[in-house]
Amino acid sequence: MDKAMQSFGLVSKRMQAIAAETADYSKKSFEDTAAHVESLMGVNSLDKAIEAQTQYARSSYEGAVAQATRIGELYVDLARDMIKPFEDFAAKRA
């Protein structure tokens, strides 16, 4: 029972980390988008607008891939924390 309570505590901590990471990314993404739209307002030519949009799309994609990787790692850590008490229990039974 003690191991289960420890596991619940770790799961809670991991879920909070995932939520915080997601909130931080969402805030940063919103700020980046707002800055991009503002910069587009000052563009005087179509070529410059296409260049700015291309750079924004590239950086947004790279950021999304990095975030997905980070969230995936956090979920792997969460899964490990969830099964750890059962590994210990299984090892004692074997």
N, C-alpha and C positions, 0 to 999 in steps of 0.2 A: 504494500500500500504506500509505503514511504517513497519507493521508486516511482510509482505512478504519479504522486504529487509533485515530485521533482520534474518528471516529464511534462506535466501540465504547465509548470512554471517556465520551463525552457520553451515549450511550444508558444506560450503567451508572449514571451520575450521575442521569439523569432517572428511572430505575426506582427508585433509592433514595429519591428525593424523593417519588415516588408511594407507595411503601411506608410512608415516614415519615408522610406526610399521612393515609393510611388508618389507620395505627396510632393516631395522635393523635385522629382523629375517633372511632374505636372506643372509645378510653379515655374521651373526653369524653361520648360517648353512654351508655356504661355508668354513669358517675358521675351524669349527669343522670337516668337511669332510677332509679338507687338513691335519689337525693334525692327524686324524685317519689313513689316507693313509700313512703318514710319520711314524707313530708308527708301522704300519703293515710291513713296509720295514725292521724294525729291529727285527722282530720276527723270532726265530730260529726253532720253532716247530709248527706242525699243531695244537696241543692242545692249545697253546698260541694264535695262529691266530684265532681259533674258539672262544675262550674266549673273545678276543678283539673285534671280529666282533659282538658277542652276546651283549656285553656291549654297543657297539656303536649303534646297532639296537634298543636296549631298550631305551637308552637316546635320540636317534633321534625320536622315536615314542612318548615318553613322551613330548619332546619339541614341536612336531607337534601338539599334542592334546592340550597342553597349549596355543600354538599360535592360533589354531582354536577357542578355547574358548575366547581368548582375542579379536580376530577379530570379533567374533560373538557379543561380548558385545559392541564393537565400532559401529557395524552396528545397534544394538538395540538403542543405544544412537542417532545415525543418524536418524533413523526412528522417534524416539520421537521428535527430533528437527524439523523434517519436518512437523509433524502433529500438533505441538503445536499451530501455528497461527490459524489453522482451529478449534481446540478445543475452543480457546478463542472466535472465531467468532460464533461458534455454541452455546456456552453458552450465548452469548449476544442475539442471535435470539430466544432462548427458553424461 
